[in-house]
């Protein structure tokens, strides 16, 4: 049995895209002994394990030729795991109101509070030269102390929320696929934790615009009502708020976002329809 009807907020896809955007367009500059710029390159980044990138490079027979020098450095990243974060738990019955209104019913759409999850990412910096790798590393580390927070709109109609990205560790290694005479690859692995949220399907709640309460002294069903209390939004024809129901336009014409006030009335007779 399905938990709910089909829905898809594309949340995971947005997290992956957000992570990749952080490290897009990083550059490496190479200078000679006279401090003259000889080469400036934008380092490509892709979603893939580093083993796949290195295997692809090894399959090319002319990697060591000048025309293939741009193959390294390059970067890749992947999402490695997800885990529930109980420390950020919010009561599941908490409602997050959307700015979207159903024009037909006047209902206000909402979603329940999301489930907090930690998404683990790994960023791989691959380079033939150690200095190229450290140039990229030093363009990243200073921005994480230890986190970097972005405000992201995950769901249409819901206010953007802060998504922290935490740098948890850096490791490095030299990779030789064969002997020391073969091509060398420097690999830096940066591990990150993204504090994300996953939200359920969109729901709709009709807006209550009129309250009618009737009071009686005794409890039998046939006891006559002695006092009548009504509450509704109050707004004049000039779009001014009012607490007087007689000065207000019909409550059904007042929208949630209008400039209205609470108009209440206590009477000894039942309100007219």
Order of alpha helices (4+ residues) and beta strands (2+ residues): alpha-beta-beta-beta-alpha-beta-beta-beta-beta-alpha-beta-beta-beta-beta-beta-beta-beta
